[in-house]
Every structure is written in C-alpha cells, then in structure tokens.
Amino acid sequence: MNLLTVSGSPHVFNDTSVSKIMWGVVIAMIPATLVSFWYFGLGGIIITLSAVIFCVLIEYLVQRYLLKEAPSVKDGSAVITGILLAFNVPSNLPVWELLIGCIVAIAIAKMSFGGLGKNPFNPALIGRVFMLISFPVDMTSWPLPVTNRMVLTDAVTGPTTLGILKEGLANGETVSQISSQLPAYQQMFMGDIGGSLGEVSALALIIGGLFMLYKKIITWHIPVSFMLSVFMFSGILYLTDPEHYIDPVFHLLAGGLMLGAIFMATDMVTSPMTYKGMIIFGTGCGILTVLIRVFGAYPEGVSFAILIMNACVPLINRGFKPKRFGEVVKNG
C-alpha cells in the first residue's frame, strides 16, 4: 500500500502562490505609477495602459493559438511586464513602437522559452533594449514634467541628468562646471525631473520596495548589494578625481538605478536562488552599471548590467548551490 505521494518541487506549505506574488508586485508599483501619472500627465497614462493591455493580449493570443494551452494571464506576470516596460520608456513614445516592444518582451523573451519561470532574461528589459536599438531617437527623447497634465502635446523634451553629465564630460567640462545644470538631489529623490516613467521618483520606488520586503516577496540581498556596490565603486572613483567623477549619491538617485535594483534585478525567475548568489548577482549588476555609465558609450547602464548578469545566473546557481539535506561535506 503506497502511503507516500511524492510530487515535484517547490514544496510550500502556506498560502503563497505565483498569482499572489505577482499581484503583490503590481501593488508595490502603484506609488511609482501614480507619481509618473502626476509628472507626465495623460501621456504617462496612455503609455502605461497601452503597455499593460498589449502584454496581456499578446500573452493570451500566444498561449491560446500558438502554444495551444490554457492562458495564464490571470497570474499577473504579463501585467508586471507591461508596467515595467512602460516604466522604461518616454511618455511620448509612439504607441506602435511600444506595441513592437511588447511583442518582443512577451512573445520572444518570455513565451518562446516556455512562459513564466523558464525565461532566462527579464522580458521587460529585453523589450526595452530592443526598442532602444530599433528606435534610438524616440527612445532617448525624454519629456520634462508637464505643466498641463491633460494635454498630450504639452511635453517638452530635454536630456536626463545622466545625459547632461555624460555630454558635459565628453565636451571637456568638469563636474563643478556641470553641477549647475543638474537638478538638486531633493528633486531627483521626489521625481520632479525628466526621464522615463519609472526613473523619476526614488521615493516612490523605495516605498514599493519596502512593501515587497514586508510581504516577503523579495529579500534585501539583491537591492542592497546592487546599490551598495554602486555607491562604493562610484565613491572610489569620486575620491580619486572629484572633477571627472561625480559623487555616489548622484549615481544612486539618477537614472533607472532604483527601478532596476528594486523591481527588475529582483525578478525571481532571472535571479539566483541562494542568498550568496543574490549578493554576487547584485554586486555584479552594480559594478557593471557604473562601468557602463562612466566608461561606456551610453549614459545609462542599468538595463545592460542586469541582462549581462541574467546570463550569468546559471553559473552563479551552480557555484553557490545550497547544501542538500543529509549531504556530507568532504574536506580537501
């Protein structure tokens, strides 16, 4: 008589589910979403809603008609991809370009590998990088906060804080000369600056991150190691030559650092399984981000850094496997 039934992992004995985790992440992104609506008005609303609708619809159609399986769009993962993709683009991006990015993110980066839990790279980042390569002008025309939130044509574009710094240093200016053109750190913390929808308010992103920590959706290991490595590496550069390397606080508040560290690098599918692996992963993301920002051609490096480290996750998982129950560790 068989009294023991063995099923596949994971073996979780609580009320946690994939759907609850995914919708928890959606809730965590609400503060940053509302802030993006406030600063970018109707354009931000249209981009966000369009991205979510496109991603959900594309995932449904792929599962229903190509993979011939029951659609799983109710789990919320497509909604997360849509919001994150919207967070990574300008509020004045043509909707048809956004549609192409959503197709790449869902159909290619996610569903072609088998769907949720099987994709090696963050789908939203793949979609974002594809659009950056395909539509470089539109993807780097960053709107400033609007004055009339209900008018689409009110948006005025301008360089981001990282763009101002990069261009100034390339023209032979020093950090002291460029600093007068940069917004105050208080503005960067609150979000009253130009850029993509999700990189404007560090405060809103931190609130979302604290919510996910409270709900145990994520752990501290990746965000802290990511931000700490950025702070330390950029701080070393700053101490060696403060006229050519800006201070580490700027790097933490500028661009998509907070968005990447809190919401994108922590994706449980594309990040390591163990705490040690997470720290290695986050540290690698931070170092690569600073290297690309300081020495690369692009002013921002968060997306590329996370994708590069996504590719390293299988190796990290293999090198930092947890000890199996009952395993005897041999010395020597």
C-alpha angles and dihedrals in degrees: 000000000000108000096165125071116191118199133179123275148298098071104192120168101196139069095274116126137170090251094052091049093049095048088046088059089049090054090049090056094054095090093052091043093053091047090052089051090051096050100036101031123195093354091060092048093050093048094048096046092044093051093049094047092046094049095047093046094046093049091049093049094046093050095041101044108017105033093030093220136123110281115247099192090125090073090078098233093115089050090054091050090050094050093045091048090050089049090058100053137066118266090238096055112134109257093230090059089050089052090056090050090051091050091052093045097048108025098037109022096038117016097038088064093050103276134269114010095020104068113105095202132050103264096213091053092049089052092047095049091046091054091045090056095041100041105024096159097050092040092055100043098101118196120223118227108289127242096207107042095194097054119083095197093055095085117113116198127220141154121287122243090260090048092052090050094046094048094046094051090046089055091054098258122140126235090253091056093046096045093079089063094051124089120249117267089245089060091048091049094050096038107244093139139093123265141086121334096259103041100061105083119044089180094058091048092049090051089054091048092051089051091054091048090050091050090044091236089132135013128230096248102089100037094045096044090045095051095037093053090049090049094048098042095045088042091057090050091047092052092050094052118358092180094062102029121052123225121275095246089066091054091051095051100036128086123343098327096116093041092050097043096046106033110017109034090046093061101135093215097056100033130078123279101225130063092238090050091049091054091050089047095049092045091051091049091052096048093046091048092056093043092053094043094049105032104017132087095248121071090220126052108170097101095047092044093053093046092050090051090046086062089053095052096094089053092046091049091051093049095046103038115158116248111264118240109272094010116147113219112220119216117225 
